[in-house]
Amino acid sequence: MAPFKAIAVDMDGTFLDDQKNYDKELFAYLLTKMNEQGIHFIVASGNQYERLRLDFVEHYQDLAFVAENGAYLIDRTQAVLTQALDLDVIKRVVTFKQAYPELHLAACGVKAAYIPHDEETDFVEGMKYYCPKHELIESLEKLPVDAYLKLTAGMRAEDTKPLLAALQAEFGQVLKITSSGFGSIDLMKKGVNKAQGLDLMLKRWNLGHDDLIAFGDGGNDIEMLTHAKYGYAMENGDPKVKAIADYIAPANNEAGVLQVLKGYLE
């Protein structure tokens, strides 16, 4: 028997290879082993739930999701919790953006992600991929009625650090601000992160931190990895993430997560 009852995996750079694929046959085999041992599989990602559902289109009914970096929780297709941003704070961020033309911004709601149609092309196309449910809108100043889970900011890789610092200085008291990698920053309700979402999901199943194994590679995985009894950073991960992890898993392009899980589950 595996020494854990719940598995949490980040997606990009962790569970998925660089071509956004994974070994579906091996995963299906291991999911059977998980079910036999009463183990929950949790997809913990900054991505939209619809993107994650499509990534696991054959199995999503049997999985749990900590989506949008913890702002939207789903257990076997049932929405468990929505942690929405205050609309006044969203307006403040939209106003802040006007002084930073290098900052691209979209608003991610439960119904869809809303992307200004005149944003930079690469940012728009990236948002369309990560948010299959999306709408192109005139402006973020006139958002449709929705529960807004996070704001996603895009920028050039070299602008990530200074823009992260500027956002932290302006909004760090009211928002959780995190970067999943160079060129991307997410802004959520204060207190929201993957670890907090996982904690709520574990409590739902009468489980705790000691029952959790987690895998990640980026800055938005740090709380999750330190939260879990068995925290695995990917070999290809950020050095800061590898420094805090209990263990190192083989790289994402080597199916590192599935390799480690196979060793535990067989």
CORUR-V75745 format. One record per backbone hydrogen bond with DSSP energy under -0.5 kcal/mol. NH is the residue of the N-H (numbers start at 0). CO is the residue of the C=O. Records with the same first field share a line. If there is no record, write none. Layout:
NH->CO / CO
This chain:
4->210
5->210
6->39
7->212
8->41
9->214
13->10
14->9
15->10
16->20
19->16
23->21
26->22
27->23
28->24
29->25
30->26
31->27
32->28
33->29
34->30
35->31
36->32
37->34
38->33
39->4
41->6 / 39
42->63
43->8 / 41
44->42 / 65
47->129
51->47
52->48
53->49
54->50
55->51
56->53
58->55
59->55
61->58
62->59
63->40
64->73
65->42
66->64 / 71
67->46
68->44
69->66
70->66 / 67
71->66
72->80
73->64
74->77
75->62 / 73
77->74
78->76
79->72
80->72
82->70
83->81
84->147
88->85
89->85
90->86
91->87
92->88
93->89
94->90
95->91
96->92
97->93 / 94
98->95
99->96
102->99
103->101 / 153
105->151
106->113
107->149
108->106 / 111
109->146
112->132
113->106
114->112 / 134
115->104
116->136
118->115
123->119
124->120
125->121
126->122
127->123
128->124
129->125
130->126
133->131
134->112
136->114 / 134
141->138
147->145
148->107 / 146
149->107
150->186
151->105
152->150 / 184
153->103
154->182
158->155
159->155 / 156
162->158
163->159
164->160
165->161
166->162
167->163
168->164
169->165
170->166
171->167
173->170
174->170
175->187
176->174
177->185
180->183
183->180
184->152
185->177
186->150
187->175
188->148
189->173
191->188
196->192
197->193
198->194
199->195
200->196
201->197
202->198
203->199
204->200 / 201
205->202
206->201
210->207
211->208
212->5
213->229
214->7
215->231
220->217
221->218
224->220
225->221
226->222
227->223
228->208 / 211
229->211
230->228
231->213 / 229
232->230 / 246
233->215
234->248
236->233
237->216
240->237
241->237
242->238
243->239 / 240
244->240
245->230
246->230
248->232
253->250
254->251
255->250
258->254
259->255
260->256
261->257
262->258
263->259
264->260
265->261
